[in-house]
């Protein structure tokens, strides 16, 4: 039985080492009419600079045909997308899955709406890989990964929320106040996968402290963490050190954001996926 994992590019995981087949479906960034495809080789620093200088920017999600192509040739597929509360990627993945089932009646496919993005998606993908490598049947993998999802969480720390506000993800008044007062914005997804503010803080040290505090409040006790950053490796390293000082047994990875996450997180932003208590 041939397993495959398919993710859109917001997982920040464009390649997955190992024996399990893995494909990503890219989102796109449009800056003053120029399209940037979220895939390996894209210069994120140049993209972020273009976004900051651009007059008109936006994003575009994959279509169902792109997902169908990513599913093709597999016997069993698990697909995961950015939250349906912020993007049409999940709906496109589902449409592609319906066509895949029609064309491959003996194949099996399960599409996961992450209700999240970034590091939380990365954790779920790693869990899928682990379960597939154990040779478990499709239905058992589906059951176990859904159980695991109840213990994964996401926080994000943003130095600017301009692009979120421009694209209707946050009120513009919030962005103006945050930028005016030099406030860092800490938030997390709602149950519907939209954005909810948790803390507004000033200063890098307090920001790190509040992130760790919120992780503990959400049940983190030293499990796996993925910290993704937009051109801010120093802050990511400082956050890793702060987590390990409190939980030395924690398993913490750091990765750069890909294009779509960089667009919304903006320069300096971080997205943190971690294992914690039940949601």
Residue pairs with C-beta under 8 A, 6 or more apart in sequence:
1 75
1 76
1 138
2 21
2 73
2 74
2 75
2 76
3 20
3 21
3 74
3 75
3 76
3 77
3 78
3 132
4 20
4 21
4 22
4 23
4 71
4 73
4 74
4 76
4 77
4 78
5 16
5 20
5 21
5 22
5 23
5 77
5 78
5 79
5 80
5 125
5 128
5 129
5 132
6 22
6 23
6 24
6 25
6 67
6 70
6 71
6 77
6 78
6 79
6 80
6 93
7 13
7 22
7 23
7 24
7 25
7 79
7 80
7 81
7 121
7 125
8 24
8 25
8 26
8 27
8 61
8 62
8 80
8 81
8 82
8 89
8 93
9 24
9 25
9 26
9 27
9 38
9 39
9 258
9 259
9 260
10 27
10 38
10 81
10 82
10 87
10 89
10 117
10 118
10 121
10 258
10 260
10 261
11 24
11 80
11 117
11 118
11 121
11 122
11 125
12 118
12 119
12 121
12 122
12 226
12 228
12 255
12 256
12 257
12 258
12 261
12 271
13 24
13 121
13 122
13 125
13 255
14 24
14 39
14 40
14 258
15 22
15 40
16 22
16 125
16 129
18 129
18 133
19 133
20 128
20 129
20 132
20 133
21 74
22 125
22 129
23 70
24 39
24 70
25 62
25 66
25 67
25 70
25 89
25 93
26 37
26 38
26 39
26 62
27 38
27 59
27 60
27 61
27 62
27 82
27 87
27 89
27 259
27 260
28 35
28 36
28 37
28 38
28 59
28 60
29 35
29 36
29 38
29 47
29 51
29 57
29 58
29 59
29 60
29 259
29 260
29 263
30 36
30 56
30 57
30 58
30 59
30 60
31 47
31 50
31 51
31 54
31 56
31 57
32 54
32 55
32 56
32 57
33 56
34 50
35 60
36 42
36 47
36 50
36 259
37 259
38 258
38 259
38 260
42 258
42 259
44 230
44 231
44 256
44 257
44 258
44 259
44 262
45 231
47 259
47 262
47 263
48 230
48 231
48 262
48 266
48 267
51 57
51 163
51 263
51 266
52 267
57 163
57 166
57 263
58 167
59 87
59 167
59 260
59 263
61 87
61 88
61 89
61 92
62 89
62 92
62 93
63 92
64 92
64 93
64 95
64 96
64 99
65 96
66 92
66 96
67 79
67 92
67 93
67 95
67 96
67 97
68 96
68 99
68 100
70 79
70 96
71 77
71 79
71 96
71 97
71 100
71 109
72 100
74 107
75 106
75 107
75 108
76 107
76 108
76 109
76 138
77 97
77 100
77 107
77 108
77 109
77 110
78 109
78 110
78 112
78 128
78 141
78 142
78 145
79 93
79 97
79 109
79 110
79 111
79 112
80 111
80 112
80 114
80 121
80 124
80 125
80 128
81 87
81 89
81 90
81 93
81 111
81 112
81 113
81 114
82 89
82 90
82 114
82 116
82 117
82 121
82 260
83 90
83 113
83 114
83 115
83 116
83 117
83 189
83 193
83 194
84 90
84 91
84 113
84 115
84 193
85 115
85 189
85 190
85 192
85 193
85 194
86 117
86 169
86 193
86 194
86 195
90 111
90 113
93 111
94 111
97 109
97 111
100 107
100 109
101 107
101 109
108 138
110 138
110 142
112 124
112 145
112 149
113 193
114 120
114 121
114 124
114 193
115 189
115 191
115 192
115 193
116 152
116 154
116 189
116 193
116 273
117 154
117 261
117 271
118 154
118 156
118 226
118 228
118 257
118 261
118 271
118 272
118 273
119 154
119 225
119 226
119 227
119 228
119 255
119 271
119 272
119 273
119 274
120 152
120 153
120 154
120 226
120 273
120 274
121 273
122 226
122 228
122 255
122 273
123 152
123 224
123 226
123 273
123 274
123 275
124 145
124 148
124 149
124 152
126 224
127 144
127 145
127 148
128 141
128 145
131 140
131 141
131 144
131 145
132 141
136 144
150 278
150 279
151 219
151 275
151 276
151 277
151 278
151 279
152 273
152 274
152 275
152 276
153 188
153 215
153 218
153 219
153 220
153 273
153 274
153 275
153 276
153 279
154 188
154 189
154 271
154 272
154 273
154 274
155 186
155 187
155 188
155 198
155 211
155 214
155 215
155 218
155 271
155 272
155 274
156 186
156 187
156 188
156 265
156 269
156 270
156 271
156 272
157 184
157 185
157 186
157 207
157 211
157 235
157 269
157 270
157 272
158 164
158 184
158 185
158 186
158 187
158 265
158 266
158 268
158 269
159 184
159 185
159 266
159 267
159 268
159 269
160 175
160 178
160 179
160 266
160 267
160 268
160 269
161 170
161 174
161 175
161 178
161 179
161 185
161 266
162 175
162 179
162 266
163 263
163 264
163 266
164 170
164 175
164 195
164 264
165 171
165 172
165 174
165 175
165 176
166 172
166 175
167 264
169 194
169 195
169 264
170 195
174 185
174 197
177 183
178 185
178 200
181 202
182 202
183 200
183 201
183 202
184 200
184 201
184 202
184 203
184 204
184 207
185 197
185 200
186 197
186 198
186 199
186 200
186 201
186 207
186 210
186 211
186 214
187 195
187 196
187 197
187 198
188 196
188 198
188 214
188 218
189 195
189 196
190 196
198 214
199 210
199 214
201 207
201 210
204 235
204 238
207 235
208 235
208 238
208 239
208 242
209 242
211 239
211 242
211 270
211 272
212 239
212 242
212 243
212 246
215 243
215 272
215 274
215 276
216 246
218 274
218 276
218 277
219 276
219 277
219 278
220 247
220 274
220 275
220 276
220 277
221 247
221 276
222 247
222 248
222 249
222 250
223 250
223 251
223 274
223 275
223 276
224 250
224 251
224 252
224 253
224 274
224 275
225 240
225 243
225 250
225 251
225 252
225 253
225 272
225 273
225 274
225 275
226 252
226 253
226 254
226 255
226 272
226 273
226 274
227 236
227 239
227 240
227 252
227 253
227 254
227 255
227 270
227 271
227 272
228 236
228 254
228 255
228 256
228 257
228 261
228 270
228 271
228 272
228 273
229 235
229 236
229 254
229 255
229 256
229 257
229 269
229 270
229 271
230 256
230 257
230 261
230 262
230 265
230 266
230 267
230 268
230 269
230 270
231 256
231 262
231 267
231 268
232 267
232 268
232 269
232 270
233 254
233 256
235 268
235 270
236 254
236 270
237 254
239 270
239 272
240 252
240 254
243 250
243 252
244 250
244 252
257 265
257 269
257 271
261 271
262 269
265 271
